[in-house]
Amino acid sequence: MQVRGRGQGIVYREARMHRARALGITGWVRNRMDESVEAMLQGSPAVLAVVCDWMRDGYSAALVGDIKVTEVEPPFPRLDRFELQPTL
C-alpha cells in the first residue's frame, strides 16, 4: 500500500504503526524519498478494511490525497509483528 498526501511524515507513520498493532495487524511501514508512505499489511480482510479507512480519514493531521492498494498473491513471507522501517 502506498499513501500520498500532505502532513504525513514520521508522525503519520508512527500513528499507523500503533493503530495496526492495536488491531492485531502485522507488517511494516516506512517513509519514501518521494514523500509518500508505504506499508505492507497482513491480517483478516475485515480488519485490513478498518485500517485502510483509518489511513484515509482517521488521522486528522494528515490530508491523504491518494491510497494505492496492491494485493500480493501467495507465496509471501508471514510477518509476526508490525514495525517501522527506514526511509526508502
C-alpha positions in Angstrom: 0.0 0.0 0.0 1.3 3.5 -0.8 -0.3 6.7 0.7 0.2 10.2 -0.7 -0.9 13.4 0.8 0.2 16.3 3.0 1.4 16.3 6.6 2.1 12.6 6.9 5.8 12.0 7.6 7.1 10.4 10.8 4.1 11.1 13.0 1.6 9.6 10.5 3.9 6.5 10.1 4.1 6.1 13.9 0.3 6.6 14.3 -0.3 4.0 11.7 2.0 1.5 13.5 0.2 2.0 16.8 -3.2 1.6 15.1 -2.1 -1.6 13.3 -0.7 -3.1 16.5 -3.9 -2.3 18.4 -5.9 -4.2 15.7 -3.5 -7.2 15.5 -2.2 -6.4 12.1 1.3 -7.5 11.2 3.6 -5.9 8.6 5.7 -2.7 8.3 5.5 0.9 7.4 8.2 3.3 6.0 8.5 6.8 4.5 9.7 7.0 0.9 12.0 9.6 -0.6 9.1 10.8 -2.8 7.3 11.9 0.4 4.8 9.1 0.3 4.3 6.4 3.0 4.5 2.8 2.1 3.2 -0.2 4.1 2.9 -4.0 3.9 -0.1 -5.1 6.0 -1.2 -8.7 6.9 -4.4 -9.5 8.6 -8.0 -10.5 8.0 -9.9 -8.7 5.2 -12.3 -7.1 7.6 -9.5 -5.7 9.9 -7.5 -4.6 6.8 -10.5 -2.6 5.6 -10.7 -0.9 9.0 -7.0 0.1 8.8 -7.4 1.3 5.2 -10.3 3.5 6.2 -8.3 4.9 9.2 -5.3 5.7 6.9 -7.6 7.6 4.6 -9.7 9.5 7.1 -8.9 8.7 10.7 -5.7 10.8 11.3 -6.7 14.4 11.3 -3.1 15.7 11.0 -2.7 14.2 7.5 -4.5 15.2 4.3 -4.4 11.9 2.4 -4.8 12.5 -1.4 -4.4 9.0 -2.7 -4.1 5.5 -1.5 -2.9 2.8 -3.8 -3.5 -0.8 -2.6 -1.8 -3.7 -4.3 -2.8 -7.2 -3.2 0.1 -9.6 -3.0 -0.6 -13.2 -4.1 1.0 -16.1 -2.1 3.6 -17.2 -1.5 4.9 -14.4 0.6 6.6 -14.3 4.0 4.4 -14.2 7.0 5.3 -11.4 9.4 5.0 -11.8 13.1 4.7 -8.1 14.3 4.2 -4.6 13.0 7.3 -2.4 12.8 8.8 0.8 11.4 11.3 0.5 8.6 13.9 3.1 7.5 13.1 5.5 4.7 13.5 4.1 1.2 
